[in-house]
Amino acid sequence: MFLLSFLGVMLVAYPAMAETPAASAETVQAAQAAPTPEARQAALKQRATAWWDALIRKDFSTAYSLTSPGYRKLYSLDAFKGKFNKGSDWRRAEVLNIDFKNEDSAMVGIQMYFVYHQPQTGKTLDMQNYIQEPWIFMDGQWWYLVKD
């Protein structure tokens, strides 16, 4: 009796299952590859931290490599150095928040710690400032979007 009941259920259910489209390999792969919001945030925080660590060390080659591919097509490393090597005395940068605008762009809030050299008196002041920086996601990676 059980076998007959099972066969009856299968005869009813099978046609309905046959009409359900199978997920394509691309759909399954995309669902498996889609990072969680936490993973996206961690990846962007790591890149933003690496960006500022490189600038603080005055490692302009590394910082340049974190800029968007479009920027690197338009501007040379020497042009980049001219923009960012202006005697700034950055000490530390801390990622405070990340605001995802959509799937491929975000604003990263950074607390900057730096030394200001007063030209009139020659004294130095430890200072801090909050800034927001644009980042874009393309080709599977986060890139700093240099503003002019």
C-alpha positions as CSV (number, residue, x, y, z in Angstrom):
1,M,0.0,0.0,0.0
2,F,2.8,2.4,0.8
3,L,4.4,1.8,-2.5
4,L,1.1,2.6,-4.3
5,S,0.7,5.8,-2.3
6,F,4.3,6.8,-3.1
7,L,3.8,6.2,-6.8
8,G,0.7,8.2,-6.8
9,V,2.4,11.2,-5.2
10,M,5.3,10.9,-7.7
11,L,2.9,10.9,-10.6
12,V,1.3,14.1,-9.4
13,A,4.5,15.8,-8.3
14,Y,6.8,14.9,-11.2
15,P,5.0,16.9,-13.9
16,A,5.2,20.0,-11.7
17,M,8.8,19.4,-11.0
18,A,9.5,19.0,-14.7
19,E,8.0,22.5,-15.4
20,T,10.4,24.2,-12.9
21,P,13.4,25.6,-14.8
22,A,16.7,24.3,-13.6
23,A,19.2,26.9,-12.4
24,S,21.9,27.6,-14.9
25,A,25.5,27.0,-14.1
26,E,26.1,30.8,-14.2
27,T,23.2,31.4,-11.7
28,V,24.5,28.8,-9.3
29,Q,28.1,30.1,-9.7
30,A,27.0,33.7,-9.1
31,A,25.1,32.8,-6.0
32,Q,28.0,30.9,-4.6
33,A,30.5,33.6,-5.5
34,A,28.4,36.5,-4.2
35,P,30.2,37.8,-1.1
36,T,28.2,38.5,2.1
37,P,27.8,42.1,3.1
38,E,30.3,41.5,5.9
39,A,32.9,40.1,3.5
40,R,32.4,43.0,1.1
41,Q,32.9,45.4,4.0
42,A,36.0,43.6,5.2
43,A,37.5,43.5,1.7
44,L,37.0,47.3,1.3
45,K,38.3,48.1,4.8
46,Q,41.4,46.1,4.0
47,R,42.0,48.0,0.7
48,A,41.3,51.4,2.3
49,T,43.7,50.6,5.1
50,A,46.4,49.4,2.6
51,W,45.9,52.6,0.7
52,W,46.6,54.8,3.7
53,D,49.4,52.6,5.0
54,A,51.1,53.1,1.7
55,L,50.6,56.9,1.7
56,I,51.9,57.2,5.2
57,R,55.0,55.2,4.4
58,K,55.3,57.3,1.2
59,D,55.2,54.1,-0.8
60,F,53.6,55.8,-3.8
61,S,54.0,52.7,-6.1
62,T,51.8,50.7,-3.8
63,A,49.3,53.5,-3.3
64,Y,49.2,54.0,-7.1
65,S,48.4,50.3,-7.7
66,L,45.3,50.8,-5.5
67,T,43.9,53.5,-7.7
68,S,41.2,52.7,-10.3
69,P,42.3,51.2,-13.6
70,G,40.8,54.2,-15.4
71,Y,43.0,56.6,-13.4
72,R,46.1,54.5,-14.1
73,K,45.3,54.6,-17.8
74,L,45.2,58.4,-17.7
75,Y,47.9,59.3,-15.2
76,S,51.4,58.0,-14.8
77,L,53.0,57.1,-11.5
78,D,55.0,60.3,-11.7
79,A,51.9,62.4,-12.0
80,F,50.4,60.5,-9.1
81,K,53.5,61.2,-7.0
82,G,53.2,64.9,-7.9
83,K,49.6,65.0,-6.6
84,F,50.2,63.1,-3.3
85,N,53.8,63.8,-2.4
86,K,53.3,67.4,-1.1
87,G,55.1,67.1,2.2
88,S,52.1,65.9,4.1
89,D,53.0,64.4,7.5
90,W,50.3,61.8,7.9
91,R,50.7,59.7,11.0
92,R,47.8,57.3,11.1
93,A,44.5,56.6,9.4
94,E,41.5,54.7,10.8
95,V,38.5,53.4,8.8
96,L,35.5,54.5,10.8
97,N,32.6,53.6,8.5
98,I,31.7,52.4,5.1
99,D,28.6,53.5,3.3
100,F,27.8,51.3,0.2
101,K,26.0,53.5,-2.3
102,N,25.2,50.4,-4.5
103,E,26.9,47.2,-5.5
104,D,29.9,48.8,-7.0
105,S,30.5,52.1,-5.2
106,A,31.0,53.1,-1.6
107,M,32.2,56.1,0.5
108,V,34.7,55.2,3.2
109,G,34.9,57.4,6.3
110,I,38.5,57.9,7.5
111,Q,39.8,59.5,10.7
112,M,43.1,61.0,9.7
113,Y,45.9,61.8,12.2
114,F,48.6,64.1,11.0
115,V,51.1,66.7,12.1
116,Y,50.6,70.3,11.0
117,H,53.7,72.5,10.7
118,Q,52.9,76.1,11.4
119,P,54.8,78.2,8.8
120,Q,54.8,81.4,10.9
121,T,56.0,80.0,14.2
122,G,57.7,76.7,13.1
123,K,55.8,74.9,15.7
124,T,54.0,71.6,15.0
125,L,50.6,70.6,16.0
126,D,49.1,67.1,16.2
127,M,45.8,67.2,14.5
128,Q,43.0,65.0,13.2
129,N,40.4,65.3,10.5
130,Y,37.5,63.2,9.3
131,I,37.4,62.6,5.5
132,Q,35.2,60.6,3.2
133,E,36.7,58.9,0.2
134,P,35.1,57.3,-2.9
135,W,35.8,53.7,-3.8
136,I,34.5,51.7,-6.8
137,F,34.2,47.9,-7.3
138,M,35.2,46.5,-10.7
139,D,36.9,43.4,-12.0
140,G,36.4,41.7,-8.6
141,Q,38.3,44.3,-6.6
142,W,37.9,47.6,-4.8
143,W,39.7,50.6,-6.2
144,Y,40.3,54.1,-4.8
145,L,38.7,56.7,-7.0
146,V,41.1,59.7,-7.2
147,K,39.4,63.0,-7.1
148,D,40.8,66.0,-9.0
